[in-house]
């Protein structure tokens, strides 16, 4: 064969192989989504984050605001966004005119170049035990949706809000899951809103916080997706990890209010790589195991034992460590990456790092490395508490007492 033709043949073969490999990568990564929090003063400029996001195969990002630098930087990248309205702005959103102005300024002006697909109104509002904040939540959601309708954007942008699992009064066994009685009416109205507009009910599910609250009673392998699991005596379903058990406890709570058909999705889950002395389980190795096994679970595109065909649309928390987050050390160490773009631990990503535009650093109002054995991607325990850090560490004393009551009831249940 002529050398020129041979070279051309090899080029075509190599190109075909590359395209085939790329298609496999895109297929595997199609369900990977991640939270992009920015409570830090040392994060890279959003433009330099784009190569990092693409190299890990993340196709969807969730923000806690509508940072114009991020939304402009990611224009024409194909990456989808959930943008957020902070809790401090909910009172303003009760005014329909202000709600419409917000949508025009923070959503409409970026479409269609930046793919904004959802607006999260507030975050974990109902468990702040702030009556004014809770009262404003649904009217704010409704007004944002009405604004989208008036701008003919409601078919492409959904409205939702994220809850932590402190909204549950009962979480074990999953089939007995039930919402807090004092929140039932508010949650019924929110679920009714989701029914009407077709948006998902979002929960932040953290097995880590359940383990941290009760490490002597909860098996670590169960929360790291490595245990033999438990059988729900109420349903007969087998759960080999706490993540699925927490989700199905929320499913059961929704069903008890008559909302079986509302789609439930996971807006946050993750594991810290570092913590204080009293934060059991916070280590690079455990974070590597949890997030590595979580990514494998996501790649399998399976639902839960109760809803095996449901797409949970899981958003991992978080892209970067955030050095200005308040609270215990763990709060500042949930990131998969350090601010310089290097992995906190090895998850097997073929990371390209940050782009060349790594200054000036990003700043927004709103660790140790280790565990270096990579986890390759795609390829019976006691009762537990479905409680997040917000309930145990950030709420007033009433919230802390609620958590204490749940711990006591769980231990008593074990005795009998």
Order of alpha helices (4+ residues) and beta strands (2+ residues): alpha-beta-alpha-beta-alpha-beta-alpha-alpha-beta-alpha-beta-beta-beta-alpha-beta-alpha-alpha-beta-beta-alpha-beta-alpha-beta-alpha
